[in-house]
Amino acid sequence: MDYSDNSLIPIFPLQKVVFPDSVLHLQIFEQRYLDMLSQQLAKGEGFGTCLIKKGQEVGFPATPFAMGTYVEIVDFDQSAKGLLNISCIGKRRFMLNNLETLPSGLLTANVSWLMPIMQKRLADEGSELIALLQDLSQHPQVDILDDAEKWSELGFVMERLTEYMPIDEPQKQAILEISNLDLRQAMLYQILAWLQN
């Protein structure tokens, strides 16, 4: 994907927030998404994910939040029941410029790519965050990239903690929309303090 210009991409509204470097597993059964994924796989491209603001994942097209994350498809297989299982990795945040509903019910949008957040190496105070993330990663429902280089980045660790913390998805969306790493860190510590009380 060329991130230098605006792009027209299909949008998959979800009930969860996807961050860059998130691992996303989906089970696809609706025809509009089966067709979309067939086209994207043929082109070697991914699709956009956005948290649902109003509506549901199935049926009538949902209204998504204006900021989302583009994901690349890294693995897929067809089940005996005809379901398509896909695994994706979050790549880049984007802003929706306009949204169109196709006759099939699929959403497409012209999007502007957002610059990646400036990363910092984890300092000594980050050991508490790493320990927390390591504890989380032992849970069978938690899937985190096994990349030692990423695990040494403050932004990566904070996004993974945000992704799996027991907070509402709109709260996670608010963090996705913050581009300042220091502000994200302040919010994360505030949430962690609230969860510990």
N, C-alpha and C positions, 0 to 999 in steps of 0.2 A: 504494500500500500504506500502510495506517495503522500506523505504528510505535509508537503509544501503548499498545497493549494486546497481550496474547498473541494469536497467530494460528495457524490450522490451515493448513499449506501442504504441497504435495507435495515430497518430497525426492529428489534425483538424486545418488546416491553416485558419486563420481569417483575416478580414480587420481591426481588432482592437487588441490592446494589453490587455492582461489579467494579473493582478497582483495576488499574494497571497491575499486572503480575498476579491477579486472581486466577485461580484454577476453577473453571466452570464446567460442570457436567449437566447436560440436558438430555431429556428423553422426548423426542419429537414425534407427534402423531397427527397434528393438523396438516391438511394438505397444503395450505398456503406456505407453511414453514418447510415442509418436505420439498416443495418445488423451489423455494428460495435457496435452501441449502444445496440442492442439486446444482443450481446455477452458480452459486458461490464456489463450490468445490471445483467445478469445471473451470472456473476462472482463477482458481488459486487465491481466492480472497475470503475475508471473513465478513462480519456484520456488526452493527451497532447494538449495544444493549442499553436500556434506560429503565430506571425504576418507574413503576406504574404510579401515577398520581391519582388517576380515577379509572376504575374498570377492573377487568380481570385478564389473566393471561390467555384464556381461551374464549372463543366466541367473538362478539363484537369488538372491533379494535379499541384498545385502551388508550387513554391519554397519558403520555409519559412526561416525566420531568425534562427540563430543557438541556441538562448536561448528562452525558452518558460516557460509556467506554467502549471502544472498538475492540473486538476480540478476534483472534485467529483460531481456526479449527486445526487442532493438532492430531486428533484421532477420531475415528467413527466406525460404527459397525451396525449392521441391520439385524434386529432380533427375529426370531421365528414368527413372532406375531406381527411383523411388519413395522415395528417401531424403530426409529433411528436414534441410536445413542451416540452423542458427540461429546468430545472433550475439547475445551477451548482455553486459551490463555489471554488475559486482558493485556492490551497493548498501549492504547493512547486515549486520553480524554478528548471529548469533543463537545461543541455546542450546536444545538439544532438551530438552523437558520429558518427553515420552513419544513413542514411536515405534510405529506400527501398520503391519502388512503387509496390504494389501487382497487380495482373491481374485485380482486380476489380477497380483499380484506387485509392485505399486507401493507405495512407502513414503510414508506421510504422518506428519506430526508436529505436535503443539502446540509452538510455540516462543515463547521470551521474547526480545524484541529488546534488544540491547546498545547502550549509548550510543556514539556515534562517538568515536574517539580525539581528544583535544585536539590541534590542529595547531600547529606552529611554523613561522615563516618560515625559509628556509634562510639560515644565517649564512655568513660567509666560509669557514669550514672545510667547508661543504657543497659547495664548488666541485669538490672531488675526486669526490664522489658523483655530481654532475651530469655530470661528464666521463665517468665510468664508465657511467652510464645512457645517455648519448648514444652511446657506443661500442656498447653493447648494442642500442640501437634501430636500428642499421644492419643487424642480422642479419635475414634474410628471415623467420625463424620467430618473431620478436619483434613483438608488436602492443601498442603502448602508446597510451593516449589522447593526442591532440594538443591539449593544453589548457595554455596558458602559465601560467595561474593555478595549476593543479595542480602544474606542474613547479617552482613556487617554494615548495611545501610540503615540509617535511622528511619528514613521514609518508608522503606519496605517493611520493616518491623512494625511500625505504627499502623500502616495500612492493613497488615494481616491481623493485628490485634483488633482494630476497628471492625474488620470484616466478620470476626467470630465472637465479638462481645455480645452479651445479651441485652442489646439496646434496639430500639425501633429502627426500621429501615430508613425513615425520613431523617433520623439523627445521623445515620451513616451517610446519607445523601448530602447532608449539610457539610460533612467533613470532606467528601469527594469534591465539593464545589470550592473548597478553600485551596488556594495555590501557594500560600505561605507556610513553609514547613514549621516555623516557630509557633505560629498560631495553631496549627494542627496539633503540635506537641502540647501546648497549653490546654487545648480542648480535651485531648486524650487523658492527660493527668487529672483534669477536672471530672471526667466521666469515671475514671478508675477510682477516684476518691469517693464519688457518689455510690458506685457499686459496692465498695467495701464497707459503707455505713449501714 
